[in-house]
């Protein structure tokens, strides 16, 4: 009931409620982006480390794994990443490196570059626009 000279306040909170809801959704999506980015980084690092460890263990009694074996293990690691690994921008590389200069490769160096899905428009500001991880695993040999 409105009286003469008294302002009607009905509907006055709709704009502030809508803005508050948008701020809440933005914070929610940013939290989901951070959690998913940390999870994706952990999965990519673990998958790459597993592939490098398998390559390092496969060179027993020889001078390390061959290039074909490294390529096969890198492709398998991409497959283990699921939908993210099937993206054309995903790169997984394994390489036999000679760290001590004796002419025999003694370290498997791995690198993976992955673009995870985005939930928040500011994902690149959080550092989750590209996941770039590297691992190094020593090749085990019988002495």
One Martini backbone bead per residue (centre of mass of N, CA, C, O) as a GRO file, in nm:
protein
  143
    1UNK     BB    1   0.092   0.039   0.026
    2UNK     BB    2   0.047   0.364  -0.092
    3UNK     BB    3   0.130   0.682  -0.027
    4UNK     BB    4   0.143   0.997  -0.042
    5UNK     BB    5   0.493   1.063  -0.087
    6UNK     BB    6   0.571   0.758  -0.106
    7UNK     BB    7   0.795   0.532  -0.186
    8UNK     BB    8   0.842   0.261  -0.401
    9UNK     BB    9   1.038  -0.055  -0.330
   10UNK     BB   10   0.967  -0.232  -0.549
   11UNK     BB   11   1.243  -0.393  -0.711
   12UNK     BB   12   1.523  -0.272  -0.591
   13UNK     BB   13   1.696  -0.568  -0.567
   14UNK     BB   14   1.748  -0.688  -0.853
   15UNK     BB   15   2.020  -0.570  -0.945
   16UNK     BB   16   2.192  -0.653  -0.697
   17UNK     BB   17   2.132  -0.958  -0.723
   18UNK     BB   18   2.251  -0.997  -1.007
   19UNK     BB   19   2.538  -0.902  -0.941
   20UNK     BB   20   2.589  -1.100  -0.710
   21UNK     BB   21   2.553  -1.356  -0.884
   22UNK     BB   22   2.787  -1.297  -1.083
   23UNK     BB   23   3.009  -1.293  -0.870
   24UNK     BB   24   2.963  -1.580  -0.771
   25UNK     BB   25   3.013  -1.726  -1.043
   26UNK     BB   26   3.299  -1.624  -1.085
   27UNK     BB   27   3.418  -1.752  -0.830
   28UNK     BB   28   3.338  -2.041  -0.897
   29UNK     BB   29   3.493  -2.066  -1.170
   30UNK     BB   30   3.772  -2.002  -1.053
   31UNK     BB   31   3.783  -2.241  -0.859
   32UNK     BB   32   3.750  -2.462  -1.074
   33UNK     BB   33   4.001  -2.381  -1.238
   34UNK     BB   34   4.211  -2.430  -1.019
   35UNK     BB   35   4.146  -2.723  -0.954
   36UNK     BB   36   4.172  -2.833  -1.245
   37UNK     BB   37   4.461  -2.731  -1.298
   38UNK     BB   38   4.598  -2.895  -1.073
   39UNK     BB   39   4.502  -3.171  -1.165
   40UNK     BB   40   4.614  -3.164  -1.457
   41UNK     BB   41   4.909  -3.124  -1.379
   42UNK     BB   42   4.936  -3.388  -1.219
   43UNK     BB   43   4.859  -3.584  -1.447
   44UNK     BB   44   5.072  -3.502  -1.654
   45UNK     BB   45   5.321  -3.553  -1.475
   46UNK     BB   46   5.262  -3.855  -1.414
   47UNK     BB   47   5.253  -3.955  -1.707
   48UNK     BB   48   5.538  -3.862  -1.786
   49UNK     BB   49   5.691  -4.014  -1.563
   50UNK     BB   50   5.597  -4.296  -1.648
   51UNK     BB   51   5.715  -4.293  -1.935
   52UNK     BB   52   6.012  -4.236  -1.848
   53UNK     BB   53   6.041  -4.486  -1.664
   54UNK     BB   54   5.987  -4.696  -1.884
   55UNK     BB   55   6.224  -4.608  -2.064
   56UNK     BB   56   6.452  -4.647  -1.848
   57UNK     BB   57   6.381  -4.963  -1.799
   58UNK     BB   58   6.418  -5.062  -2.120
   59UNK     BB   59   6.763  -5.029  -2.129
   60UNK     BB   60   6.879  -5.299  -2.059
   61UNK     BB   61   7.205  -5.367  -2.175
   62UNK     BB   62   7.202  -5.096  -2.321
   63UNK     BB   63   7.191  -4.762  -2.465
   64UNK     BB   64   6.899  -4.761  -2.451
   65UNK     BB   65   6.641  -4.640  -2.593
   66UNK     BB   66   6.489  -4.606  -2.877
   67UNK     BB   67   6.322  -4.393  -3.082
   68UNK     BB   68   6.070  -4.573  -3.123
   69UNK     BB   69   6.011  -4.619  -2.821
   70UNK     BB   70   5.975  -4.321  -2.745
   71UNK     BB   71   5.739  -4.262  -2.935
   72UNK     BB   72   5.546  -4.479  -2.826
   73UNK     BB   73   5.539  -4.370  -2.532
   74UNK     BB   74   5.432  -4.088  -2.603
   75UNK     BB   75   5.165  -4.183  -2.737
   76UNK     BB   76   5.062  -4.335  -2.488
   77UNK     BB   77   5.051  -4.086  -2.304
   78UNK     BB   78   4.842  -3.935  -2.470
   79UNK     BB   79   4.623  -4.156  -2.437
   80UNK     BB   80   4.619  -4.139  -2.114
   81UNK     BB   81   4.488  -3.834  -2.119
   82UNK     BB   82   4.267  -3.844  -2.322
   83UNK     BB   83   4.109  -3.572  -2.437
   84UNK     BB   84   4.362  -3.396  -2.404
   85UNK     BB   85   4.552  -3.590  -2.580
   86UNK     BB   86   4.368  -3.543  -2.856
   87UNK     BB   87   4.473  -3.282  -2.896
   88UNK     BB   88   4.663  -3.104  -3.125
   89UNK     BB   89   4.829  -2.933  -2.893
   90UNK     BB   90   4.947  -3.188  -2.789
   91UNK     BB   91   5.274  -3.253  -2.628
   92UNK     BB   92   5.492  -3.544  -2.631
   93UNK     BB   93   5.832  -3.588  -2.507
   94UNK     BB   94   6.113  -3.809  -2.568
   95UNK     BB   95   6.464  -3.823  -2.446
   96UNK     BB   96   6.796  -3.907  -2.496
   97UNK     BB   97   7.052  -3.815  -2.259
   98UNK     BB   98   7.383  -3.679  -2.222
   99UNK     BB   99   7.513  -3.569  -1.918
  100UNK     BB  100   7.841  -3.670  -1.897
  101UNK     BB  101   7.989  -3.709  -2.194
  102UNK     BB  102   8.032  -4.043  -2.285
  103UNK     BB  103   7.813  -4.119  -2.533
  104UNK     BB  104   7.586  -4.207  -2.326
  105UNK     BB  105   7.275  -4.244  -2.248
  106UNK     BB  106   7.134  -4.145  -1.900
  107UNK     BB  107   6.867  -3.970  -1.980
  108UNK     BB  108   6.523  -3.905  -1.950
  109UNK     BB  109   6.358  -3.657  -2.135
  110UNK     BB  110   6.057  -3.482  -2.054
  111UNK     BB  111   5.773  -3.330  -2.240
  112UNK     BB  112   5.471  -3.129  -2.174
  113UNK     BB  113   5.195  -2.988  -2.371
  114UNK     BB  114   4.888  -2.840  -2.242
  115UNK     BB  115   4.536  -2.769  -2.300
  116UNK     BB  116   4.305  -2.690  -2.095
  117UNK     BB  117   4.015  -2.640  -1.992
  118UNK     BB  118   3.771  -2.376  -1.967
  119UNK     BB  119   3.578  -2.190  -1.710
  120UNK     BB  120   3.729  -1.919  -1.717
  121UNK     BB  121   3.807  -1.616  -1.863
  122UNK     BB  122   4.081  -1.589  -1.654
  123UNK     BB  123   4.287  -1.836  -1.695
  124UNK     BB  124   4.549  -1.690  -1.796
  125UNK     BB  125   4.591  -1.530  -1.523
  126UNK     BB  126   4.637  -1.808  -1.350
  127UNK     BB  127   4.819  -2.018  -1.541
  128UNK     BB  128   4.598  -2.230  -1.714
  129UNK     BB  129   4.642  -2.221  -2.035
  130UNK     BB  130   4.922  -2.381  -1.988
  131UNK     BB  131   5.077  -2.696  -1.968
  132UNK     BB  132   5.428  -2.718  -1.852
  133UNK     BB  133   5.624  -3.012  -1.840
  134UNK     BB  134   5.910  -3.173  -1.669
  135UNK     BB  135   6.136  -3.460  -1.695
  136UNK     BB  136   6.386  -3.671  -1.515
  137UNK     BB  137   6.533  -3.998  -1.592
  138UNK     BB  138   6.730  -4.244  -1.499
  139UNK     BB  139   6.919  -4.484  -1.639
  140UNK     BB  140   6.928  -4.822  -1.597
  141UNK     BB  141   7.223  -5.020  -1.517
  142UNK     BB  142   7.442  -5.263  -1.549
  143UNK     BB  143   7.770  -5.324  -1.382
   0.00000   0.00000   0.00000
